[in-house]
Amino acid sequence: MKIFIWLFVVACGGAAPATTEPTPAATPGPAEHGHHGKMHHRFENAESWAKVFDDPARDAWQQPDRVIAALELTPAMVVADVGAGTGYFTMRIARAVPTGQVLATDVEPDMVRYLTERATREGLANVRAIATPPADPQLASATVDRILVVDVWHHLGDRTAYAKHLAAALRPGGRIVVVDFKLDAKMGPPRQHRLAPEAIIADLRAGGLEAELAAIDLPEQYVVIARR
């Protein structure tokens, strides 16, 4: 899925209760599946999920321009969008790194298919969609300048091990931006599955990174930034 995104925006543009999980009308009921070993949900039928993940109403609370600004991109960077889903952030990043590359990873094969087809439709030859297992982003050592992880961290199983994988993938001076739901957000995963920013910071530090809470206050989410 992205992911592992849980959304939050219903057809009328409002927010679903935090303890519910909307399913697109064209999508059959979810089968049990361990996304990165933590949450259990399938995000199959990418075309149906695209109506949710890429709903224009999402922009109001996701504020993608502010999230992407936190990455501090330059045109030739290699950027990994971990848990890319239908490409809400992937396509925006690809346009910001026209001479670089975006590695868009996801555990759902249908999301990877959709990402590939969407990049082709939108003429973005610098997007490479990659199917990955839940416990390993499969990013080669010291090959990535920036990593974006949106609404994914609470799905991870061994979060410290995953942080170590991400840290190893960064080039010197690299940066990771993690976005996840506030404990009191009106949308997102059930409250018992949410993580305080301090928990994510601890995971990233245990993975060998410097990490801190960013001074970016999104309506429903917080932002943690980690550096190599």
N, C-alpha and C positions, 0 to 999 in steps of 0.2 A: 504494500500500500504506500502513499507517501508514507504507502507509508503507512505509515502507520498513523496517519492522521485520523482523528475522530472528528467528524464534523456534524455538526455544530450549526451549519446554516441550512435551514429548511427551505422548501420551495418558495415560501412567501418572503424569504429574506430575513426571517427572525432567527433567534438562537434556540436550539433545542435544549431541554434541561440537561444538566451535566451528567446525570445518571442514565441518560438514554443514548442510544446509538442509532442514528438515522440510516436507513438503507434505501438506496435508490429504488424506485418502483420497478425498474426493469431487472433488478438484481435479485436472485433467489436468496433466501435466508442464509446468513453466514455459517460456514462450517467452522469447526474448531481448528485453530492453527496457531502455533506459537510464534508470533512476530518477535524475532530476536530473543525468544525464550521467556518473555515476560507476559505481555498481553496476549489474548487469544482471540484472533479475528482475521477473517479473510477479506481482502479487497480485490475480488475478481470482477470481471466485466468492466474494464477500464472506461469504456464509453459512458456507462451509467455513472460511475464515480466522478468522471470529469465534470458532470453537471453540478456536482457538489463541490469538489475541490477547486474548480475554476469559476465558480459563481462570482460574478462581479461584486456581489455584496460582501464577499470575503475581504476585499481590499480595505474596507473601513476599519476593521479590527486587526487585520494582519499587518497592514501598513508595510507592504513589501519594499518600498523604496528606502525606508529607514533600516530595515533588516539588511538589505544589500549594501547600504552605505557602511554598515558596521564591518563588512568584509574588507573594505578599503582595497578595492580591485584596481588593477591596471590592465591595459588591453591584452597583454600577452600571457596572462596568468593561466595556470592549470587549476581548475576548481572542481572539487567533488561535492555533489549534492547528494547526501546520503539519505536514502529513503525518499526518492524523488517523486514517487507517485505518478501523476499525470503531467507533471512538468510545470506546475505553477511558478516555482522559483527557477527551475532549470532554464526555461526559455528567456527569462529576464536576464539571468546571469550570462547566457550565451551571447546576448547582444552587447553586454558590457565588456566581454573579452573577445572581440572579433578576431584577433590573431592568436588567441589562446585556445583552450579546450575545456569543455565541461564533461566530467565523468558523472553520469546520472545513474546511481545504483538503486536497486529495489529488490526485495525478496519475492515479489509477485511476478511471474513470467508475463502475465497479460499487461501489467504496467510497463514492463520493459518493451514489449511489442508496441504499445501505444506511444511511449516516449520516442521510439525510433521513427514511427510513422509521423508523429506530430512534428518532429524536428525536420523531417523531409518536407512536409507540407509548408512549413514556415521558412524554408530555405536556410536552415541553420546547420551547416555542414560540420560545425565544431562541437556538436553534441554526440557523445558516445554513451548509449544506454547499456547497462551491465546488470545481469542477474547475479545476485550474491546470496550466500547462505546467511541464516540469521545471526550467527556469532562472529562473522568476519567480513569487514567491508571489502576485503581483497584489493586494497590499494597498495601498489608496489612501494617499497621503501624509498623515502626521500624523493618523491615524484610530484608532490602536490603542494601548491602555494596556499590554498585556502580550502577549508572544509565547512560546509553548511549542514546543520542537523536540525531540522524543524519538526517538532511534535513527534519525535522518535525516541528520545532518551528514556522515557517511562516505559517503553516496550522492551528495553534491553534486559537480557538475563544477567550475565556477568559484566556489569557496567565498567568495572576497572579494567578488565581484559580488553574490552572494546576500546576504551580510551587509549590503552597502550597501542593497539593496532592503528588508531588514528594518529597518535603521536609519531609513530614510526614512519607513517606515510608523508609527514610534513617535511618540506625543505627547511633549511635554516631560516629563521625569521617568519616561518609560516604561522597561520592563525586559524583557529576553529571558532565558529560562532554556533552556539547551541541555543535554540529557542524552544521553550516549553511553557505549559500552562501554569498560571498562578494557582496557589492553593484555593483561592476564593473566586476563581474565574466562573463566569456564568455558563461556560461551555467547556467542552473537552472531555477527557476520560472520567470515569467514576472517581470520586474524591479519594478513595482508598488507594488508587493507583497513581496519584499525582506525587510529584517530587518537589521538595523545597529547593530553591536555587543553591543553598548551601550543600545539599547532597550531590548535586551535579558538579559543583566546584570541587568537592572532596574527591569525586571519581576522577576528574581530570588531573588533579594534583597527584593522585595515586598513580596515574598513568604517566607521570613524568613531565607534566606541563605546568606552566604558571597559569592561574585562572582567577577570574574575578567577575563579580556582577557588573554588567555594563550600566551606564547611566542612560538607558533607553527604556522608557516606561511605556510599553504597549498596553492597549486597553485590557487584554485578557492574558497576556503572556509576559514573561521576563526574558532577558537575554544574558547569557553567560559567554564571555570571551576568554579563550585560552590561547597561549602562545608557546611556541617551541623555545 
